[in-house]
Amino acid sequence: MEQDVRVIPYTLIAEKEDTKEVPQGVELIQAPKLWDRTKGKGMKIAVLDTGCETTHPDLQERIIGGRNFTDDDRSNPDIYTDYNGHGTHVAGTIAAHENDDGVIGVAPEAGLLIVKVLNKAGSGKYDWIIKGIQYAIDQDVDIISMSLGGPADVPALHEVIKAAVAKNILVVCAAGNEGDGDDSTNEFAYPGAYNEVISVGAINLERDSSEFTNSNNEVDVVAPGERITSTYLNGKYATLSGTSMAAPHVSGALALIKTLANAQFERELTETELYAQLIKRTVPLGNSPKLEGNGLVYLTVPEHLAEIFGQSFKTMVMDAI
């Protein structure tokens, strides 16, 4: 297959040697408010990306294994090192652990399975993605997070995603960065445009829709995707923008939601039930559904509160942060 799957385009804002913060995106979706109840312990999240810097001090305790499906390192399956930075940044947003330094992820006790399907150039073959998803299925993960995409609707890719969902695996994808700011037009990137995945668009830290975020009827939710600080190469940190940065917020949020919901119902919820639990924890921001789907993931919103307050809830969210 042609090599035409890439990391969802992103913008590097800045790099820095060190930091000590709860990133603003993690705060915005209210993750810290749930940490006294769960930090995602026991959840296994497959990160399909450019690999991960496994020695990063904020990530090394969270990585539970991985596999390389790319042509980097002579295709050695046991070397899933990140030479690009994108995968390391995504991993940190999901689950950078709490160590009183650096950054902290949305689900800081979740386990990360690093599935390298994009090479050092941020590019990959559809075959690598398909094999990576199947590997994640075989490893019995709870969540698959993919901040990648391409223009082609490939049936084999769609089928393996359906197989993951049939196993009650939540599949989270970035919606894409081809947006033109006009919700009357449609922009599609795959796998984010498949109905079976949870497609994530981006907003900025002021809760406005990002100019670059794709608009279409398959967008499910939005999360922070501009000026997101997370882990990066060489033990450093970076601030990036893109729907690639929005999707891992939702992957981490689902790890928290799943642990809480399974405990509440005293059983393993299905993928459909967990999706419903996610949607209960969203608030509309007043944008077109083609831009924001059901709205911003906001983990502490009481059931039905978004429905009651409607678009005026945006003001309440801003006041709460």
MIMIMAR-755064 format. One record per residue (C-alpha): x, y, z; residue in one letter. Coordinates in steps of 0.1 Angstrom, whole numbers, plus 5000, padded with zeros to 4 digits. Layout:
N
r X->X	Y->Y	Z->Z	res->A $
...
***
This chain:
321
r X->5000	Y->5000	Z->5000	res->M $
r X->5011	Y->5035	Z->4994	res->E $
r X->5028	Y->5054	Z->5022	res->Q $
r X->5001	Y->5081	Z->5027	res->D $
r X->4991	Y->5079	Z->5063	res->V $
r X->5007	Y->5106	Z->5084	res->R $
r X->5005	Y->5122	Z->5118	res->V $
r X->4977	Y->5147	Z->5118	res->I $
r X->4995	Y->5180	Z->5109	res->P $
r X->5004	Y->5200	Z->5140	res->Y $
r X->5022	Y->5232	Z->5149	res->T $
r X->5052	Y->5233	Z->5172	res->L $
r X->5048	Y->5264	Z->5194	res->I $
r X->5078	Y->5261	Z->5217	res->A $
r X->5102	Y->5236	Z->5234	res->E $
r X->5115	Y->5239	Z->5270	res->K $
r X->5139	Y->5220	Z->5291	res->E $
r X->5116	Y->5216	Z->5321	res->D $
r X->5083	Y->5226	Z->5336	res->T $
r X->5061	Y->5219	Z->5366	res->K $
r X->5024	Y->5222	Z->5358	res->E $
r X->4991	Y->5206	Z->5353	res->V $
r X->4986	Y->5214	Z->5316	res->P $
r X->4957	Y->5238	Z->5309	res->Q $
r X->4940	Y->5213	Z->5286	res->G $
r X->4939	Y->5187	Z->5314	res->V $
r X->4925	Y->5213	Z->5337	res->E $
r X->4899	Y->5225	Z->5311	res->L $
r X->4883	Y->5190	Z->5308	res->I $
r X->4882	Y->5189	Z->5347	res->Q $
r X->4903	Y->5157	Z->5350	res->A $
r X->4919	Y->5168	Z->5383	res->P $
r X->4885	Y->5169	Z->5399	res->K $
r X->4882	Y->5131	Z->5394	res->L $
r X->4916	Y->5121	Z->5406	res->W $
r X->4904	Y->5116	Z->5442	res->D $
r X->4882	Y->5089	Z->5428	res->R $
r X->4903	Y->5075	Z->5399	res->T $
r X->4935	Y->5081	Z->5380	res->K $
r X->4928	Y->5054	Z->5355	res->G $
r X->4947	Y->5026	Z->5372	res->K $
r X->4942	Y->4992	Z->5355	res->G $
r X->4933	Y->5008	Z->5321	res->M $
r X->4954	Y->4998	Z->5291	res->K $
r X->4956	Y->5024	Z->5263	res->I $
r X->4973	Y->5016	Z->5230	res->A $
r X->4989	Y->5047	Z->5215	res->V $
r X->4993	Y->5042	Z->5177	res->L $
r X->5017	Y->5069	Z->5167	res->D $
r X->5055	Y->5076	Z->5161	res->T $
r X->5065	Y->5056	Z->5191	res->G $
r X->5075	Y->5070	Z->5225	res->C $
r X->5106	Y->5082	Z->5243	res->E $
r X->5104	Y->5054	Z->5269	res->T $
r X->5131	Y->5070	Z->5291	res->T $
r X->5112	Y->5103	Z->5296	res->H $
r X->5109	Y->5108	Z->5334	res->P $
r X->5072	Y->5115	Z->5331	res->D $
r X->5064	Y->5084	Z->5311	res->L $
r X->5088	Y->5056	Z->5319	res->Q $
r X->5066	Y->5042	Z->5347	res->E $
r X->5035	Y->5043	Z->5326	res->R $
r X->5047	Y->5022	Z->5296	res->I $
r X->5037	Y->4986	Z->5298	res->I $
r X->5051	Y->4974	Z->5264	res->G $
r X->5049	Y->4980	Z->5227	res->G $
r X->5058	Y->4970	Z->5192	res->R $
r X->5073	Y->4986	Z->5161	res->N $
r X->5055	Y->4981	Z->5128	res->F $
r X->5075	Y->5007	Z->5108	res->T $
r X->5107	Y->5007	Z->5088	res->D $
r X->5126	Y->5025	Z->5115	res->D $
r X->5155	Y->5006	Z->5131	res->D $
r X->5155	Y->4981	Z->5103	res->R $
r X->5119	Y->4971	Z->5113	res->S $
r X->5130	Y->4957	Z->5146	res->N $
r X->5097	Y->4950	Z->5163	res->P $
r X->5111	Y->4955	Z->5198	res->D $
r X->5124	Y->4990	Z->5192	res->I $
r X->5095	Y->5015	Z->5194	res->Y $
r X->5116	Y->5046	Z->5201	res->T $
r X->5102	Y->5079	Z->5190	res->D $
r X->5124	Y->5100	Z->5167	res->Y $
r X->5097	Y->5125	Z->5158	res->N $
r X->5082	Y->5138	Z->5191	res->G $
r X->5046	Y->5135	Z->5181	res->H $
r X->5039	Y->5102	Z->5198	res->G $
r X->5057	Y->5112	Z->5230	res->T $
r X->5036	Y->5144	Z->5232	res->H $
r X->5004	Y->5124	Z->5227	res->V $
r X->5014	Y->5098	Z->5253	res->A $
r X->5021	Y->5125	Z->5279	res->G $
r X->4987	Y->5141	Z->5275	res->T $
r X->4971	Y->5107	Z->5281	res->I $
r X->4990	Y->5094	Z->5311	res->A $
r X->5022	Y->5113	Z->5321	res->A $
r X->5024	Y->5103	Z->5357	res->H $
r X->5023	Y->5124	Z->5389	res->E $
r X->5059	Y->5129	Z->5401	res->N $
r X->5058	Y->5165	Z->5414	res->D $
r X->5077	Y->5177	Z->5383	res->D $
r X->5071	Y->5180	Z->5346	res->G $
r X->5035	Y->5176	Z->5334	res->V $
r X->5007	Y->5152	Z->5344	res->I $
r X->4983	Y->5135	Z->5320	res->G $
r X->4946	Y->5131	Z->5321	res->V $
r X->4948	Y->5095	Z->5335	res->A $
r X->4982	Y->5095	Z->5353	res->P $
r X->4979	Y->5059	Z->5364	res->E $
r X->4968	Y->5043	Z->5332	res->A $
r X->4991	Y->5019	Z->5313	res->G $
r X->5005	Y->5028	Z->5278	res->L $
r X->5010	Y->5003	Z->5251	res->L $
r X->5032	Y->5019	Z->5226	res->I $
r X->5023	Y->5008	Z->5190	res->V $
r X->5047	Y->5025	Z->5166	res->K $
r X->5029	Y->5027	Z->5132	res->V $
r X->5045	Y->5059	Z->5119	res->L $
r X->5082	Y->5064	Z->5113	res->N $
r X->5106	Y->5092	Z->5121	res->K $
r X->5092	Y->5113	Z->5093	res->A $
r X->5057	Y->5109	Z->5108	res->G $
r X->5046	Y->5088	Z->5079	res->S $
r X->5033	Y->5053	Z->5076	res->G $
r X->5017	Y->5026	Z->5054	res->K $
r X->4981	Y->5016	Z->5058	res->Y $
r X->4993	Y->4981	Z->5064	res->D $
r X->5013	Y->4992	Z->5094	res->W $
r X->4982	Y->5009	Z->5109	res->I $
r X->4961	Y->4978	Z->5103	res->I $
r X->4987	Y->4955	Z->5119	res->K $
r X->4990	Y->4979	Z->5148	res->G $
r X->4953	Y->4979	Z->5155	res->I $
r X->4952	Y->4941	Z->5153	res->Q $
r X->4981	Y->4939	Z->5177	res->Y $
r X->4963	Y->4962	Z->5202	res->A $
r X->4932	Y->4940	Z->5199	res->I $
r X->4953	Y->4909	Z->5206	res->D $
r X->4968	Y->4927	Z->5237	res->Q $
r X->4933	Y->4932	Z->5250	res->D $
r X->4935	Y->4970	Z->5254	res->V $
r X->4907	Y->4991	Z->5267	res->D $
r X->4913	Y->5021	Z->5244	res->I $
r X->4930	Y->5028	Z->5211	res->I $
r X->4942	Y->5063	Z->5206	res->S $
r X->4951	Y->5075	Z->5170	res->M $
r X->4963	Y->5110	Z->5162	res->S $
r X->4969	Y->5101	Z->5125	res->L $
r X->4950	Y->5101	Z->5093	res->G $
r X->4950	Y->5100	Z->5055	res->G $
r X->4926	Y->5109	Z->5027	res->P $
r X->4917	Y->5073	Z->5017	res->A $
r X->4888	Y->5052	Z->5029	res->D $
r X->4906	Y->5018	Z->5030	res->V $
r X->4882	Y->4989	Z->5036	res->P $
r X->4907	Y->4968	Z->5055	res->A $
r X->4914	Y->4996	Z->5079	res->L $
r X->4877	Y->5001	Z->5084	res->H $
r X->4872	Y->4964	Z->5091	res->E $
r X->4899	Y->4961	Z->5117	res->V $
r X->4884	Y->4991	Z->5135	res->I $
r X->4850	Y->4974	Z->5135	res->K $
r X->4867	Y->4943	Z->5149	res->A $
r X->4882	Y->4964	Z->5178	res->A $
r X->4848	Y->4980	Z->5186	res->V $
r X->4832	Y->4945	Z->5185	res->A $
r X->4857	Y->4936	Z->5213	res->K $
r X->4844	Y->4966	Z->5233	res->N $
r X->4875	Y->4986	Z->5226	res->I $
r X->4870	Y->5024	Z->5225	res->L $
r X->4887	Y->5038	Z->5194	res->V $
r X->4896	Y->5075	Z->5196	res->V $
r X->4908	Y->5094	Z->5165	res->C $
r X->4917	Y->5130	Z->5157	res->A $
r X->4892	Y->5146	Z->5134	res->A $
r X->4919	Y->5162	Z->5112	res->G $
r X->4934	Y->5196	Z->5106	res->N $
r X->4921	Y->5204	Z->5071	res->E $
r X->4893	Y->5227	Z->5083	res->G $
r X->4886	Y->5260	Z->5068	res->D $
r X->4866	Y->5276	Z->5096	res->G $
r X->4834	Y->5271	Z->5075	res->D $
r X->4810	Y->5246	Z->5090	res->D $
r X->4791	Y->5244	Z->5056	res->S $
r X->4820	Y->5225	Z->5041	res->T $
r X->4831	Y->5190	Z->5050	res->N $
r X->4866	Y->5178	Z->5055	res->E $
r X->4873	Y->5141	Z->5060	res->F $
r X->4904	Y->5123	Z->5073	res->A $
r X->4904	Y->5085	Z->5079	res->Y $
r X->4901	Y->5067	Z->5103	res->P $
r X->4886	Y->5098	Z->5121	res->G $
r X->4857	Y->5099	Z->5097	res->A $
r X->4845	Y->5064	Z->5103	res->Y $
r X->4813	Y->5062	Z->5123	res->N $
r X->4826	Y->5035	Z->5146	res->E $
r X->4854	Y->5057	Z->5161	res->V $
r X->4851	Y->5086	Z->5185	res->I $
r X->4862	Y->5115	Z->5163	res->S $
r X->4877	Y->5144	Z->5182	res->V $
r X->4878	Y->5180	Z->5171	res->G $
r X->4898	Y->5209	Z->5186	res->A $
r X->4890	Y->5240	Z->5206	res->I $
r X->4914	Y->5266	Z->5220	res->N $
r X->4919	Y->5273	Z->5256	res->L $
r X->4893	Y->5301	Z->5254	res->E $
r X->4868	Y->5274	Z->5244	res->R $
r X->4864	Y->5286	Z->5208	res->D $
r X->4865	Y->5262	Z->5178	res->S $
r X->4899	Y->5260	Z->5163	res->S $
r X->4902	Y->5274	Z->5128	res->E $
r X->4920	Y->5242	Z->5115	res->F $
r X->4896	Y->5216	Z->5129	res->T $
r X->4877	Y->5194	Z->5104	res->N $
r X->4840	Y->5199	Z->5102	res->S $
r X->4817	Y->5170	Z->5093	res->N $
r X->4788	Y->5150	Z->5107	res->N $
r X->4811	Y->5123	Z->5122	res->E $
r X->4827	Y->5146	Z->5148	res->V $
r X->4816	Y->5133	Z->5182	res->D $
r X->4832	Y->5157	Z->5207	res->V $
r X->4859	Y->5184	Z->5211	res->V $
r X->4888	Y->5188	Z->5235	res->A $
r X->4916	Y->5213	Z->5239	res->P $
r X->4939	Y->5212	Z->5209	res->G $
r X->4958	Y->5246	Z->5209	res->E $
r X->4989	Y->5255	Z->5229	res->R $
r X->4990	Y->5221	Z->5246	res->I $
r X->5021	Y->5214	Z->5267	res->T $
r X->5032	Y->5178	Z->5271	res->S $
r X->5063	Y->5155	Z->5271	res->T $
r X->5087	Y->5157	Z->5242	res->Y $
r X->5120	Y->5143	Z->5230	res->L $
r X->5153	Y->5143	Z->5250	res->N $
r X->5134	Y->5145	Z->5283	res->G $
r X->5121	Y->5179	Z->5273	res->K $
r X->5086	Y->5194	Z->5270	res->Y $
r X->5069	Y->5211	Z->5240	res->A $
r X->5038	Y->5231	Z->5233	res->T $
r X->5019	Y->5220	Z->5202	res->L $
r X->4986	Y->5227	Z->5184	res->S $
r X->4964	Y->5204	Z->5164	res->G $
r X->4935	Y->5179	Z->5166	res->T $
r X->4964	Y->5154	Z->5174	res->S $
r X->4966	Y->5172	Z->5207	res->M $
r X->4928	Y->5171	Z->5213	res->A $
r X->4923	Y->5133	Z->5208	res->A $
r X->4946	Y->5121	Z->5237	res->P $
r X->4926	Y->5143	Z->5261	res->H $
r X->4896	Y->5122	Z->5253	res->V $
r X->4915	Y->5089	Z->5254	res->S $
r X->4926	Y->5097	Z->5289	res->G $
r X->4891	Y->5109	Z->5299	res->A $
r X->4877	Y->5076	Z->5288	res->L $
r X->4901	Y->5057	Z->5310	res->A $
r X->4887	Y->5077	Z->5340	res->L $
r X->4852	Y->5072	Z->5328	res->I $
r X->4855	Y->5035	Z->5323	res->K $
r X->4870	Y->5028	Z->5358	res->T $
r X->4842	Y->5049	Z->5374	res->L $
r X->4814	Y->5034	Z->5353	res->A $
r X->4825	Y->4998	Z->5357	res->N $
r X->4827	Y->5003	Z->5395	res->A $
r X->4793	Y->5020	Z->5396	res->Q $
r X->4775	Y->4993	Z->5375	res->F $
r X->4796	Y->4965	Z->5390	res->E $
r X->4803	Y->4950	Z->5355	res->R $
r X->4822	Y->4957	Z->5324	res->E $
r X->4803	Y->4981	Z->5302	res->L $
r X->4801	Y->4977	Z->5265	res->T $
r X->4816	Y->5001	Z->5240	res->E $
r X->4782	Y->5016	Z->5233	res->T $
r X->4775	Y->5021	Z->5270	res->E $
r X->4809	Y->5037	Z->5276	res->L $
r X->4803	Y->5060	Z->5246	res->Y $
r X->4770	Y->5071	Z->5262	res->A $
r X->4789	Y->5077	Z->5295	res->Q $
r X->4813	Y->5100	Z->5276	res->L $
r X->4785	Y->5119	Z->5259	res->I $
r X->4768	Y->5125	Z->5293	res->K $
r X->4800	Y->5143	Z->5302	res->R $
r X->4799	Y->5170	Z->5275	res->T $
r X->4787	Y->5205	Z->5273	res->V $
r X->4777	Y->5224	Z->5241	res->P $
r X->4797	Y->5255	Z->5233	res->L $
r X->4774	Y->5270	Z->5208	res->G $
r X->4792	Y->5259	Z->5176	res->N $
r X->4777	Y->5239	Z->5147	res->S $
r X->4775	Y->5201	Z->5155	res->P $
r X->4797	Y->5196	Z->5125	res->K $
r X->4824	Y->5214	Z->5144	res->L $
r X->4819	Y->5202	Z->5179	res->E $
r X->4796	Y->5172	Z->5178	res->G $
r X->4781	Y->5168	Z->5212	res->N $
r X->4804	Y->5195	Z->5227	res->G $
r X->4834	Y->5198	Z->5250	res->L $
r X->4843	Y->5169	Z->5272	res->V $
r X->4838	Y->5182	Z->5307	res->Y $
r X->4842	Y->5153	Z->5332	res->L $
r X->4824	Y->5168	Z->5361	res->T $
r X->4792	Y->5179	Z->5344	res->V $
r X->4763	Y->5164	Z->5362	res->P $
r X->4739	Y->5142	Z->5342	res->E $
r X->4716	Y->5163	Z->5319	res->H $
r X->4732	Y->5196	Z->5330	res->L $
r X->4743	Y->5204	Z->5295	res->A $
r X->4708	Y->5197	Z->5282	res->E $
r X->4693	Y->5220	Z->5308	res->I $
r X->4716	Y->5250	Z->5303	res->F $
r X->4723	Y->5246	Z->5266	res->G $
r X->4746	Y->5271	Z->5249	res->Q $
r X->4746	Y->5294	Z->5280	res->S $
r X->4767	Y->5267	Z->5297	res->F $
r X->4798	Y->5280	Z->5279	res->K $
r X->4798	Y->5310	Z->5302	res->T $
r X->4795	Y->5287	Z->5333	res->M $
r X->4825	Y->5266	Z->5320	res->V $
r X->4846	Y->5297	Z->5316	res->M $
r X->4837	Y->5309	Z->5351	res->D $
r X->4846	Y->5276	Z->5366	res->A $
r X->4882	Y->5274	Z->5352	res->I $
***
